[in-house]
Amino acid sequence: MARKSNAQSAREYRARKRARNPPLRRPGENVHRAGQPWRVLSDEQVRDIRERLAGPDAPTQAVLAREYGIHPSTVCQIARGRRRKGVT
């Protein structure tokens, strides 16, 4: 019996691991691990988030995240311009 190379052993290990734990999200599906659809914000909602955060009595990012059904880090990234840069 011939010895396997490390690369071949690694490929076989990953294949066995994938067979035991198939991914819950397939390419093209828009679902996160809990089975709920991801919240996709419209351009208008992104503008609203930015306007509300720039206002004098701005709500916290956590409040906006709960209101829009998104993660607080997404609100932070929108506010800093790291996400949805093209929306002004």
C-alpha positions as CSV (number, residue, x, y, z in Angstrom):
1,M,0.0,0.0,0.0
2,A,1.4,3.4,-1.0
3,R,1.8,6.2,1.5
4,K,-0.4,9.2,1.1
5,S,1.0,12.6,0.8
6,N,0.0,15.2,3.4
7,A,-2.0,17.1,0.9
8,Q,-4.0,14.0,-0.1
9,S,-4.6,13.2,3.6
10,A,-5.8,16.7,4.2
11,R,-8.2,16.6,1.2
12,E,-9.7,13.3,2.4
13,Y,-10.1,14.6,6.0
14,R,-11.9,17.8,4.7
15,A,-14.2,15.6,2.5
16,R,-15.1,13.4,5.5
17,K,-15.7,16.4,7.7
18,R,-18.0,18.0,5.1
19,A,-19.9,14.7,4.7
20,R,-20.6,14.7,8.5
21,N,-21.4,18.4,8.7
22,P,-22.9,19.6,5.5
23,P,-23.1,23.4,5.3
24,L,-26.5,24.9,6.1
25,R,-26.1,27.6,3.5
26,R,-25.7,26.6,-0.1
27,P,-24.2,29.1,-2.6
28,G,-26.9,31.4,-3.8
29,E,-29.1,31.0,-0.7
30,N,-29.8,34.0,1.4
31,V,-30.2,32.3,4.8
32,H,-28.0,32.4,7.9
33,R,-27.4,29.5,10.3
34,A,-30.6,29.9,12.3
35,G,-32.7,29.4,9.1
36,Q,-34.0,33.0,9.1
37,P,-33.6,35.1,6.0
38,W,-30.8,37.7,6.1
39,R,-32.1,41.2,6.4
40,V,-31.2,43.1,3.2
41,L,-31.4,46.9,3.6
42,S,-32.7,49.0,0.8
43,D,-30.8,52.2,-0.2
44,E,-33.5,54.3,1.4
45,Q,-33.1,52.4,4.7
46,V,-29.3,53.0,4.6
47,R,-29.9,56.7,4.0
48,D,-32.3,56.8,6.9
49,I,-29.8,55.1,9.3
50,R,-27.1,57.6,8.3
51,E,-29.5,60.6,8.7
52,R,-30.7,59.4,12.1
53,L,-27.2,58.8,13.4
54,A,-26.1,62.3,12.3
55,G,-29.1,64.0,13.9
56,P,-28.9,65.8,17.3
57,D,-30.9,63.3,19.2
58,A,-29.5,60.2,17.5
59,P,-30.5,56.8,18.9
60,T,-27.9,54.3,19.8
61,Q,-26.6,51.9,17.1
62,A,-28.0,49.0,19.1
63,V,-31.5,50.5,19.0
64,L,-31.3,51.0,15.2
65,A,-30.0,47.5,14.8
66,R,-33.0,46.0,16.6
67,E,-35.4,48.3,14.7
68,Y,-34.0,47.2,11.3
69,G,-33.4,43.6,12.3
70,I,-29.7,43.7,11.6
71,H,-26.5,43.2,13.6
72,P,-25.2,46.2,15.5
73,S,-21.8,45.9,13.8
74,T,-23.6,46.4,10.4
75,V,-25.0,49.7,11.7
76,C,-21.5,50.7,12.8
77,Q,-20.1,49.9,9.4
78,I,-22.9,51.8,7.6
79,A,-22.3,54.8,9.8
80,R,-18.5,54.8,9.2
81,G,-18.9,54.3,5.5
82,R,-17.4,50.8,5.3
83,R,-20.6,49.3,4.0
84,R,-22.8,50.6,1.3
85,K,-20.3,53.3,0.2
86,G,-22.3,54.0,-3.0
87,V,-25.4,55.1,-1.1
88,T,-25.4,58.8,-0.3
